[in-house]
Amino acid sequence: TVYLLSLTASDLPASYVTQAPPEPAPVFASDVERGQAVFEKYGCAACHGIGGVGGRKNWNAGLGEEIPSLLYVKAYYGTRVDALKELIRQGRLPAPRATPERPRPSLYMPPWKDRISEEDLNALVAYLFSLSDRLPPLATAD
């Protein structure tokens, strides 16, 4: 539509332009639910897998040659929420190499600082921390 309108010498009269009413903003039951929507909105699953389970190969990446699972974010970051937020804001460019002599990994964590609001970032962190609930319980020695 934009392309076709660009071919005209003048703007169309307002009577020709119809707009659908704006969709209402979604209502989320919790920050975790909103964070899952943020995870999906920004395409995080493309690298980190649906539900953050990881598994996408990243040749010569220093993190096991694959994109890391996000199921362990809470265990790794614990109370260091600001460090996790900073990683999301700054990204990880370039991804660390497993073997320095080999080429850089093709996939990396892009910076999101200019693309994600603070509210969405807070919700995303809540969602990432909730992913640890999907891990099987640790076996205890009897």
DSSP file with accessible surface (Angstrom, degrees, kcal/mol):
  #  RESIDUE AA STRUCTURE BP1 BP2  ACC     N-H-->O    O-->H-N    N-H-->O    O-->H-N    TCO  KAPPA ALPHA  PHI   PSI    X-CA   Y-CA   Z-CA
    1    1 A T     >        0   0  138      0, 0.0     4,-2.7     0, 0.0     5,-0.2   0.000 360.0 360.0 360.0 -45.1    0.0    0.0    0.0
    2    2 A V  H  >  +     0   0  122      1,-0.2     4,-2.0     2,-0.2     5,-0.1   0.923 360.0  49.9 -60.9 -42.7    2.8    2.4    0.9
    3    3 A Y  H  > S+     0   0  161      1,-0.2     4,-0.7     2,-0.2    -1,-0.2   0.947 111.6  47.4 -61.0 -47.9    4.5    1.7   -2.4
    4    4 A L  H >4 S+     0   0  115      1,-0.2     3,-1.0     2,-0.2     4,-0.4   0.905 111.6  50.5 -61.7 -41.0    1.3    2.3   -4.4
    5    5 A L  H >< S+     0   0   77     -4,-2.7     3,-1.3     1,-0.2    -1,-0.2   0.851 102.8  61.4 -65.6 -30.3    0.6    5.5   -2.5
    6    6 A S  H 3< S+     0   0   80     -4,-2.0    -1,-0.2     1,-0.3    -2,-0.2   0.712  94.4  64.0 -69.1 -17.6    4.1    6.7   -3.2
    7    7 A L  T << S+     0   0  108     -3,-1.0    -1,-0.3    -4,-0.7     2,-0.2   0.638  85.9  90.3 -79.8 -14.2    3.4    6.5   -7.0
    8    8 A T  S <  S-     0   0   66     -3,-1.3     4,-0.1    -4,-0.4     3,-0.0  -0.533  74.5-137.7 -83.8 151.9    0.7    9.2   -6.7
    9    9 A A  S    S+     0   0  113     -2,-0.2     2,-0.3     2,-0.1    -1,-0.1   0.686  85.8  26.7 -79.9 -20.6    1.6   12.9   -7.2
   10   10 A S  S    S-     0   0   88     -5,-0.1     2,-0.1     0, 0.0    -2,-0.1  -0.925  92.0 -88.9-137.9 165.7   -0.6   14.0   -4.3
   11   11 A D        -     0   0  153     -2,-0.3     3,-0.1     1,-0.1    -2,-0.1  -0.404  47.4-107.3 -71.4 149.2   -2.0   12.6   -1.1
   12   12 A L        -     0   0   75      1,-0.1    -1,-0.1    -2,-0.1     5,-0.1  -0.479  41.6 -96.3 -72.4 147.9   -5.3   10.9   -1.2
   13   13 A P    >>  -     0   0   66      0, 0.0     3,-2.1     0, 0.0     4,-0.6  -0.306  34.8-112.7 -61.3 149.8   -8.3   12.7    0.2
   14   14 A A  G >4 S+     0   0   87      1,-0.3     3,-1.0     2,-0.2    -2,-0.1   0.806 114.7  67.8 -56.2 -28.8   -9.0   11.7    3.8
   15   15 A S  G 34 S+     0   0  104      1,-0.3    -1,-0.3     3,-0.0    -3,-0.0   0.745  99.2  51.2 -66.8 -19.6  -12.3   10.1    2.6
   16   16 A Y  G <4 S+     0   0  165     -3,-2.1     2,-0.6     2,-0.0    -1,-0.3   0.623  94.7  82.6 -87.8 -17.9  -10.3    7.4    0.8
   17   17 A V    <<  +     0   0   77     -3,-1.0     2,-0.4    -4,-0.6    -1,-0.0  -0.822  57.4 178.7 -94.5 119.0   -8.1    6.5    3.7
   18   18 A T        -     0   0  129     -2,-0.6     2,-0.4     2,-0.0    -3,-0.0  -0.965   6.9-165.7-118.8 140.4   -9.7    4.1    6.2
   19   19 A Q        -     0   0  171     -2,-0.4    -2,-0.0     3,-0.0     0, 0.0  -0.970  20.9-123.5-125.4 139.9   -8.0    2.8    9.2
   20   20 A A        -     0   0   88     -2,-0.4     3,-0.1     1,-0.1    -2,-0.0  -0.499  43.7 -96.5 -72.3 147.3   -8.9    0.0   11.4
   21   21 A P        -     0   0  112      0, 0.0    -1,-0.1     0, 0.0     2,-0.0  -0.362  50.8 -94.0 -63.4 147.0   -9.4    0.9   15.0
   22   22 A P        -     0   0  125      0, 0.0     3,-0.1     0, 0.0    -3,-0.0  -0.338  40.6-112.4 -63.9 143.7   -6.3    0.3   17.1
   23   23 A E        -     0   0  182      1,-0.1     2,-0.0    -3,-0.1    -3,-0.0  -0.542  36.4-106.4 -73.9 141.4   -6.1   -3.1   18.9
   24   24 A P        -     0   0  119      0, 0.0    -1,-0.1     0, 0.0     3,-0.1  -0.357  40.1 -98.6 -66.7 148.1   -6.4   -2.8   22.6
   25   25 A A        -     0   0   85      1,-0.1     0, 0.0    -3,-0.1     0, 0.0  -0.432  47.0-103.2 -63.9 138.8   -3.1   -3.4   24.5
   26   26 A P        -     0   0   92      0, 0.0     2,-0.5     0, 0.0    -1,-0.1  -0.321  28.3-136.7 -64.7 148.7   -3.0   -7.0   25.8
   27   27 A V        -     0   0  135     -3,-0.1     2,-0.4     2,-0.0     3,-0.0  -0.939  18.7-158.5-108.0 127.3   -3.6   -7.5   29.5
   28   28 A F        -     0   0   70     -2,-0.5     3,-0.1     1,-0.1     4,-0.0  -0.853  19.1-143.2-110.1 143.9   -1.3   -9.9   31.2
   29   29 A A  S    S-     0   0   90     -2,-0.4     2,-0.3     1,-0.1    -1,-0.1   0.731  83.1  -0.7 -73.9 -23.4   -2.0  -11.8   34.5
   30   30 A S  S  > S-     0   0   56      1,-0.1     4,-2.2    -3,-0.0     5,-0.2  -0.968  73.7-101.2-157.2 168.8    1.6  -11.5   35.6
   31   31 A D  H  > S+     0   0   98     -2,-0.3     4,-3.0     2,-0.2    96,-0.3   0.848 121.1  57.6 -64.3 -33.6    5.1  -10.1   34.7
   32   32 A V  H  > S+     0   0   54      2,-0.2     4,-2.2     1,-0.2    -1,-0.2   0.937 107.0  46.7 -63.5 -44.0    6.1  -13.7   33.7
   33   33 A E  H  > S+     0   0   84      2,-0.2     4,-1.8     1,-0.2    -2,-0.2   0.924 114.6  46.8 -64.5 -42.9    3.2  -13.8   31.2
   34   34 A R  H  X S+     0   0   76     -4,-2.2     4,-2.3     1,-0.2    -2,-0.2   0.913 110.1  54.4 -63.8 -40.8    4.1  -10.4   29.8
   35   35 A G  H  X S+     0   0    0     -4,-3.0     4,-2.7    88,-0.3    -2,-0.2   0.876 105.0  53.1 -62.0 -36.6    7.8  -11.5   29.7
   36   36 A Q  H  X S+     0   0   72     -4,-2.2     4,-2.2     2,-0.2    -1,-0.2   0.919 108.6  50.2 -64.4 -39.7    6.9  -14.6   27.7
   37   37 A A  H  X S+     0   0   29     -4,-1.8     4,-3.0     2,-0.2    -2,-0.2   0.895 110.8  49.3 -64.4 -38.4    5.1  -12.2   25.2
   38   38 A V  H  X S+     0   0    5     -4,-2.3     4,-2.5     2,-0.2     6,-0.3   0.930 108.5  53.5 -64.8 -44.4    8.2  -10.0   25.1
   39   39 A F  H  <>S+     0   0    4     -4,-2.7     5,-2.0     1,-0.2     6,-0.6   0.912 115.4  40.5 -55.5 -43.4   10.4  -13.2   24.5
   40   40 A E  H ><5S+     0   0  121     -4,-2.2     3,-1.1     3,-0.2    -2,-0.2   0.906 111.8  55.9 -74.1 -41.3    8.1  -14.1   21.5
   41   41 A K  H 3<5S+     0   0  139     -4,-3.0    -2,-0.2     1,-0.3    -1,-0.2   0.897 111.4  42.8 -58.8 -43.0    7.8  -10.5   20.2
   42   42 A Y  T 3<5S-     0   0   48     -4,-2.5    -1,-0.3    -5,-0.1    -2,-0.2   0.403 112.1-117.2 -90.1   4.3   11.5  -10.0   19.9
   43   43 A G  T X 5 +     0   0   37     -3,-1.1     3,-1.5    -4,-0.2     4,-0.4   0.765  60.3 150.6  72.9  26.3   12.2  -13.4   18.4
   44   44 A C  T >>< +     0   0   23     -5,-2.0     4,-2.8     1,-0.3     3,-1.2   0.837  66.7  65.4 -60.1 -31.0   14.4  -14.7   21.2
   45   45 A A  H 3> S+     0   0   29     -6,-0.6     4,-1.7     1,-0.3    -1,-0.3   0.747  82.8  76.3 -65.6 -22.4   13.2  -18.3   20.5
   46   46 A A  H <4 S+     0   0   63     -3,-1.5    -1,-0.3     1,-0.2    -2,-0.2   0.867 118.0  12.9 -58.4 -34.1   14.9  -18.1   17.0
   47   47 A C  H <4 S+     0   0   39     -3,-1.2     9,-0.6    -4,-0.4    -2,-0.2   0.787 134.3  43.9-106.8 -43.3   18.2  -18.6   18.8
   48   48 A H  H  < S-     0   0   29     -4,-2.8     6,-3.6     1,-0.2    22,-0.3   0.480 108.0-119.3 -86.9  -2.8   17.4  -19.7   22.3
   49   49 A G    ><  -     0   0   16     -4,-1.7     3,-2.4    -5,-0.3    -1,-0.2   0.156  43.7 -49.5  84.7 156.1   14.6  -22.2   21.3
   50   50 A I  G >  S+     0   0  151      1,-0.3     3,-0.9     2,-0.2   -10,-0.0  -0.439 134.3  10.2 -61.8 128.6   10.9  -22.2   22.2
   51   51 A G  G 3  S-     0   0    8      1,-0.2    -1,-0.3    -2,-0.2    -2,-0.1   0.618 125.9 -81.0  73.1  11.0   10.7  -21.8   25.9
   52   52 A G  G <  S+     0   0    0     -3,-2.4    18,-3.8     1,-0.1    19,-0.6   0.696  87.8 140.4  72.7  20.4   14.4  -21.0   26.1
   53   53 A V    <   -     0   0   80     -3,-0.9    -4,-0.2    16,-0.2    16,-0.2   0.605  45.9-152.3 -76.8  -8.5   15.5  -24.6   26.0
   54   54 A G        +     0   0   12     -6,-3.6    -1,-0.2    14,-0.2    -4,-0.1  -0.316  45.5 138.5  75.2-160.5   18.5  -23.8   23.7
   55   55 A G        +     0   0   38     12,-1.3     2,-0.3     1,-0.3    -7,-0.1   0.216  27.7 134.0 104.2 -12.9   20.0  -26.2   21.3
   56   56 A R        -     0   0  125     -9,-0.6    11,-3.1    11,-0.2    -1,-0.3  -0.539  58.9-118.9 -73.6 128.1   20.6  -24.1   18.2
   57   57 A K  B     -A   66   0A 148     -2,-0.3     9,-0.3     9,-0.3     2,-0.2  -0.385  30.4-178.5 -69.7 141.7   24.1  -24.8   16.9
   58   58 A N    >   -     0   0    6      7,-2.4     3,-2.1     3,-0.1     5,-0.2  -0.753  29.5-130.6-142.1  88.3   26.6  -22.0   16.8
   59   59 A W  T 3  S+     0   0  134      1,-0.3    47,-0.3    -2,-0.2    48,-0.2  -0.089  84.9   1.3 -49.2 129.5   29.9  -23.4   15.3
   60   60 A N  T 3  S+     0   0    0      1,-0.2    38,-2.6    45,-0.1    39,-0.4   0.592  88.8 152.5  66.0  17.4   33.0  -22.5   17.3
   61   61 A A  B <>  -B   97   0B   4     -3,-2.1     4,-1.8    36,-0.2     3,-0.4  -0.575  49.8-132.5 -75.2 139.9   31.0  -20.6   20.0
   62   62 A G  T  4 S+     0   0   34     34,-3.7    35,-0.2    -2,-0.3    -1,-0.1   0.403  95.8  74.9 -73.9   3.6   32.7  -20.7   23.4
   63   63 A L  T >4 S-     0   0   75     33,-0.3     3,-0.5    -5,-0.2    -1,-0.2  -0.314 133.9 -63.4-110.8  47.1   29.5  -21.7   25.1
   64   64 A G  T 34 S-     0   0   65     -3,-0.4    -2,-0.2     1,-0.2     3,-0.1   0.710  82.7 -78.6  84.5  18.0   29.5  -25.3   24.0
   65   65 A E  T 3< S+     0   0   66     -4,-1.8    -7,-2.4     1,-0.2     2,-0.3   0.760 112.5  80.0  58.0  27.5   29.1  -24.5   20.3
   66   66 A E  B <  S-A   57   0A  60     -3,-0.5    -9,-0.3    -9,-0.3    -1,-0.2  -0.984  94.2 -86.5-151.6 162.1   25.5  -23.8   20.7
   67   67 A I        -     0   0   13    -11,-3.1   -12,-1.3    -2,-0.3   -11,-0.2  -0.519  60.2-107.0 -66.2 132.2   23.2  -21.0   21.8
   68   68 A P        -     0   0   49      0, 0.0   -14,-0.2     0, 0.0     2,-0.1  -0.287  25.8-112.6 -68.3 148.0   22.9  -21.5   25.6
   69   69 A S        -     0   0   35    -16,-0.2     3,-0.4     1,-0.1   -16,-0.2  -0.438  15.7-146.8 -66.7 147.8   19.7  -22.7   27.2
   70   70 A L  S >  S+     0   0   20    -18,-3.8     3,-1.5   -22,-0.3     4,-0.3   0.390  78.6  95.5 -99.0   4.7   18.0  -20.1   29.3
   71   71 A L  T 3  S+     0   0   25    -19,-0.6     4,-0.2     1,-0.3     3,-0.2   0.726  86.5  48.5 -67.2 -18.5   16.7  -22.6   31.8
   72   72 A Y  T 3> S+     0   0  137     -3,-0.4     4,-2.4     1,-0.2    -1,-0.3   0.271  76.5 105.5-105.7  10.8   19.7  -21.9   34.1
   73   73 A V  H <> S+     0   0   12     -3,-1.5     4,-3.1    55,-0.2     5,-0.5   0.925  82.0  48.6 -58.2 -45.6   19.5  -18.0   34.0
   74   74 A K  H  > S+     0   0   97     54,-0.4     4,-2.5    -4,-0.3    -1,-0.2   0.919 111.9  48.9 -63.5 -42.2   18.2  -17.9   37.6
   75   75 A A  H  4 S+     0   0   84     -4,-0.2    -1,-0.2     1,-0.2    -2,-0.2   0.892 117.8  41.3 -64.8 -37.9   20.9  -20.2   38.9
   76   76 A Y  H  < S+     0   0  156     -4,-2.4    -2,-0.2     1,-0.1    -1,-0.2   0.923 126.5  29.9 -76.8 -47.0   23.6  -18.3   37.2
   77   77 A Y  H >< S+     0   0   25     -4,-3.1     3,-3.7    -5,-0.2    -3,-0.2   0.770  77.9 162.4 -89.0 -27.2   22.5  -14.7   37.9
   78   78 A G  T 3< S-     0   0   34     -4,-2.5    -1,-0.2    -5,-0.5    -2,-0.1  -0.179  80.2  -6.0  49.2-113.4   20.7  -15.3   41.2
   79   79 A T  T 3  S+     0   0  140      1,-0.2     2,-1.5     2,-0.1     3,-0.4   0.435 112.0  97.4 -92.0   2.3   20.3  -11.8   42.8
   80   80 A R    <>  +     0   0  115     -3,-3.7     4,-1.6     1,-0.2     3,-0.5  -0.329  38.9 146.8 -89.0  56.6   22.4  -10.1   40.1
   81   81 A V  H  >  +     0   0   47     -2,-1.5     4,-2.6     1,-0.2    -1,-0.2   0.890  67.8  57.8 -60.1 -39.2   19.4   -9.0   38.1
   82   82 A D  H  > S+     0   0  120     -3,-0.4     4,-2.3     1,-0.2    -1,-0.2   0.865 103.1  53.7 -63.1 -34.0   21.2   -5.8   37.0
   83   83 A A  H  > S+     0   0   39     -3,-0.5     4,-2.1     2,-0.2    -1,-0.2   0.903 109.6  47.7 -67.0 -39.6   23.9   -7.9   35.4
   84   84 A L  H  X S+     0   0    6     -4,-1.6     4,-2.3     2,-0.2    -2,-0.2   0.933 111.6  50.1 -65.8 -44.3   21.4   -9.9   33.4
   85   85 A K  H  X S+     0   0   24     -4,-2.6     4,-2.8     1,-0.2    -2,-0.2   0.909 109.8  51.5 -60.1 -40.7   19.6   -6.7   32.3
   86   86 A E  H  X S+     0   0   89     -4,-2.3     4,-3.1     2,-0.2     5,-0.3   0.898 107.5  52.1 -65.6 -39.3   23.0   -5.2   31.2
   87   87 A L  H  X S+     0   0   39     -4,-2.1     4,-2.7     2,-0.2    -1,-0.2   0.933 112.0  46.5 -60.8 -43.6   23.8   -8.3   29.1
   88   88 A I  H  < S+     0   0    8     -4,-2.3    24,-1.6     2,-0.2    -2,-0.2   0.931 115.6  46.0 -65.2 -43.7   20.4   -8.0   27.4
   89   89 A R  H  < S+     0   0   55     -4,-2.8    24,-1.9    23,-0.2    25,-0.2   0.930 124.1  31.7 -63.3 -47.0   20.9   -4.3   26.8
   90   90 A Q  H  < S-     0   0   85     -4,-3.1     3,-0.2    21,-0.2    -2,-0.2   0.703  95.8-153.5 -87.6 -22.7   24.6   -4.6   25.6
   91   91 A G     <  -     0   0   11     -4,-2.7     2,-0.4    -5,-0.3    -1,-0.2  -0.206  29.7 -82.3  75.0-173.6   24.4   -8.0   23.9
   92   92 A R  B     -C  109   0C  88     17,-2.6    17,-1.0    -4,-0.1    -1,-0.1  -0.795  50.7-160.4-133.6  87.0   27.4  -10.2   23.5
   93   93 A L  S    S+     0   0   93     -2,-0.4     2,-0.1    -3,-0.2    15,-0.1  -0.969  73.7  14.2-115.7 125.0   29.3   -9.0   20.4
   94   94 A P  S    S-     0   0   68      0, 0.0    -1,-0.2     0, 0.0    14,-0.1   0.764  92.6-122.2 -78.7 169.7   31.1  -11.0   19.2
   95   95 A A        -     0   0    9     10,-0.3    -2,-0.1    12,-0.2    13,-0.0  -0.453  40.9 -97.8 -67.3 142.4   30.3  -14.4   20.7
   96   96 A P        -     0   0   56      0, 0.0   -34,-3.7     0, 0.0   -33,-0.3  -0.347  39.1-121.3 -64.0 145.7   33.3  -15.9   22.5
   97   97 A R  B     -B   61   0B  87    -36,-0.3   -36,-0.2   -35,-0.2   -37,-0.1  -0.657   8.3-152.2 -88.2 144.3   35.3  -18.4   20.4
   98   98 A A  S    S+     0   0   49    -38,-2.6    -1,-0.1     1,-0.3   -37,-0.1   0.895  96.2  25.2 -74.8 -43.6   35.8  -22.0   21.6
   99   99 A T  S >  S-     0   0   43    -39,-0.4     3,-1.6     4,-0.2    -1,-0.3  -0.970  75.1-151.1-124.7 114.4   39.1  -22.2   19.6
  100  100 A P  T 3  S+     0   0   87      0, 0.0    -1,-0.1     0, 0.0    -2,-0.0   0.791  94.4  57.7 -57.9 -29.1   40.8  -18.8   19.0
  101  101 A E  T 3  S+     0   0  160      2,-0.0     0, 0.0    -4,-0.0     0, 0.0   0.703  95.7  77.6 -75.9 -18.8   42.4  -20.0   15.7
  102  102 A R  S <  S-     0   0   72     -3,-1.6    -5,-0.0     1,-0.1    -3,-0.0  -0.493  96.7 -82.8 -88.1 162.0   39.0  -20.9   14.1
  103  103 A P        -     0   0   78      0, 0.0    -4,-0.2     0, 0.0    -1,-0.1  -0.128  54.1 -87.7 -61.7 160.0   36.6  -18.3   12.7
  104  104 A R        -     0   0  132      1,-0.1   -43,-0.1    -7,-0.1   -45,-0.1  -0.315  51.7 -94.6 -63.0 149.0   34.2  -16.3   14.9
  105  105 A P        -     0   0   12      0, 0.0   -10,-0.3     0, 0.0    -1,-0.1  -0.315  28.2-134.0 -61.8 148.0   30.8  -17.9   15.6
  106  106 A S  S    S+     0   0   95    -47,-0.3     2,-0.3    -3,-0.1   -48,-0.1   0.760  85.0  62.8 -79.3 -24.7   28.1  -16.7   13.1
  107  107 A L        +     0   0   37    -48,-0.2     2,-0.3   -60,-0.0   -12,-0.2  -0.786  61.3 164.8-103.8 146.8   25.5  -16.1   15.8
  108  108 A Y        -     0   0  126     -2,-0.3   -15,-0.2   -14,-0.1   -41,-0.0  -0.967  44.1 -94.8-151.2 164.2   25.7  -13.6   18.6
  109  109 A M  B     -C   92   0C  45    -17,-1.0   -17,-2.6    -2,-0.3     3,-0.0  -0.748  43.7-143.5 -85.2 114.3   23.5  -11.8   21.1
  110  110 A P        -     0   0   36      0, 0.0     2,-0.3     0, 0.0   -19,-0.2  -0.398  22.8-100.9 -75.4 156.9   22.5   -8.5   19.7
  111  111 A P        -     0   0   35      0, 0.0   -21,-0.2     0, 0.0   -22,-0.2  -0.590  32.3-175.4 -75.6 138.1   22.2   -5.4   21.9
  112  112 A W    >>  +     0   0   38    -24,-1.6     3,-2.0    -2,-0.3     4,-1.7   0.327  49.4 111.3-112.8   5.9   18.6   -4.5   22.8
  113  113 A K  T 34 S+     0   0  100    -24,-1.9    -1,-0.1     1,-0.3   -24,-0.1   0.805  84.8  38.8 -56.3 -35.1   19.2   -1.3   24.7
  114  114 A D  T 34 S+     0   0  146    -25,-0.2    -1,-0.3     1,-0.1    -2,-0.1   0.432 119.6  47.6 -94.4   1.5   17.5    0.9   22.0
  115  115 A R  T <4 S+     0   0  136     -3,-2.0     2,-0.4     1,-0.1    -2,-0.2   0.598  99.1  63.8-116.1 -18.5   14.7   -1.5   21.2
  116  116 A I  S  < S-     0   0   20     -4,-1.7    -1,-0.1   -27,-0.1     2,-0.1  -0.931  71.6-132.3-120.1 134.3   13.2   -2.7   24.5
  117  117 A S     >  -     0   0   46     -2,-0.4     4,-2.6     1,-0.1     5,-0.2  -0.373  27.1-113.4 -75.7 161.0   11.5   -0.6   27.2
  118  118 A E  H  > S+     0   0   82      2,-0.2     4,-2.6     1,-0.2     5,-0.2   0.888 118.4  53.1 -62.5 -37.1   12.4   -0.9   30.8
  119  119 A E  H  > S+     0   0  114      2,-0.2     4,-2.1     1,-0.2    -1,-0.2   0.924 111.2  45.3 -65.3 -43.4    9.0   -2.4   31.6
  120  120 A D  H  > S+     0   0   18      2,-0.2     4,-2.8     1,-0.2    -2,-0.2   0.889 112.0  52.7 -66.8 -37.7    9.4   -5.0   28.9
  121  121 A L  H  X S+     0   0    1     -4,-2.6     4,-2.5     2,-0.2    -2,-0.2   0.934 109.0  49.1 -63.6 -43.8   13.0   -5.7   30.1
  122  122 A N  H  X S+     0   0   62     -4,-2.6     4,-2.1     1,-0.2    -1,-0.2   0.918 113.3  46.9 -61.1 -42.7   11.7   -6.2   33.7
  123  123 A A  H  X S+     0   0    0     -4,-2.1     4,-2.4     2,-0.2   -88,-0.3   0.904 110.2  53.0 -66.9 -40.3    9.0   -8.6   32.5
  124  124 A L  H  X S+     0   0    9     -4,-2.8     4,-3.0     2,-0.2    -2,-0.2   0.927 108.7  49.6 -61.4 -43.1   11.5  -10.5   30.3
  125  125 A V  H  X S+     0   0    8     -4,-2.5     4,-2.7     1,-0.2     5,-0.2   0.917 109.2  52.2 -62.7 -41.3   13.8  -11.0   33.2
  126  126 A A  H  X S+     0   0   30     -4,-2.1     4,-1.6     1,-0.2    -1,-0.2   0.922 111.8  47.1 -60.5 -41.9   10.9  -12.3   35.3
  127  127 A Y  H  X S+     0   0    4     -4,-2.4     4,-1.0   -96,-0.3    -2,-0.2   0.938 111.0  50.6 -64.4 -45.9   10.1  -14.7   32.5
  128  128 A L  H >< S+     0   0    9     -4,-3.0     3,-0.7     1,-0.2   -54,-0.4   0.907 110.3  49.8 -61.3 -40.5   13.7  -15.9   32.2
  129  129 A F  H >< S+     0   0   34     -4,-2.7     3,-1.0     1,-0.2    -1,-0.2   0.853 106.2  57.3 -65.9 -31.6   13.9  -16.5   35.9
  130  130 A S  H >< S+     0   0   27     -4,-1.6     3,-1.8     1,-0.2    -1,-0.2   0.726  87.9  77.1 -71.8 -19.8   10.7  -18.5   35.8
  131  131 A L  G X< S+     0   0    0     -4,-1.0     3,-2.0    -3,-0.7    -1,-0.2   0.778  78.6  71.1 -63.6 -24.6   12.2  -20.9   33.2
  132  132 A S  G X  S+     0   0   27     -3,-1.0     3,-1.6    -4,-0.4    -1,-0.3   0.757  82.5  72.8 -64.6 -19.8   14.2  -22.6   36.0
  133  133 A D  G <  S+     0   0  125     -3,-1.8    -1,-0.3     1,-0.3    -2,-0.2   0.696  88.3  62.8 -65.6 -17.1   10.8  -24.0   37.2
  134  134 A R  G <  S+     0   0  130     -3,-2.0    -1,-0.3    -4,-0.2    -2,-0.2   0.574  81.0 101.8 -83.7 -10.9   10.9  -26.3   34.1
  135  135 A L  S <  S-     0   0   47     -3,-1.6     3,-0.1    -4,-0.2    -3,-0.0  -0.499  83.6-106.8 -72.6 145.3   14.1  -28.1   35.3
  136  136 A P        -     0   0  107      0, 0.0    -1,-0.1     0, 0.0     3,-0.1  -0.370  45.4 -94.2 -66.9 149.2   13.6  -31.5   36.8
  137  137 A P        -     0   0  126      0, 0.0     2,-0.2     0, 0.0     3,-0.0  -0.317  45.4-101.5 -63.5 147.6   14.1  -31.5   40.6
  138  138 A L        -     0   0  165      1,-0.1     2,-0.2    -3,-0.1    -3,-0.0  -0.461  36.4-114.6 -69.1 139.7   17.6  -32.4   41.8
  139  139 A A        -     0   0  103     -2,-0.2     2,-0.4    -3,-0.1    -1,-0.1  -0.533  30.2-143.9 -72.8 139.7   18.0  -36.0   43.0
  140  140 A T        -     0   0  113     -2,-0.2     2,-0.4    -3,-0.0    -1,-0.0  -0.831  14.4-116.6-107.5 144.9   18.7  -36.2   46.7
  141  141 A A              0   0  106     -2,-0.4     0, 0.0     1,-0.0     0, 0.0  -0.641 360.0 360.0 -78.7 131.3   21.0  -38.7   48.3
  142  142 A D              0   0  198     -2,-0.4    -1,-0.0     0, 0.0     0, 0.0  -0.626 360.0 360.0 -94.1 360.0   19.2  -41.0   50.7
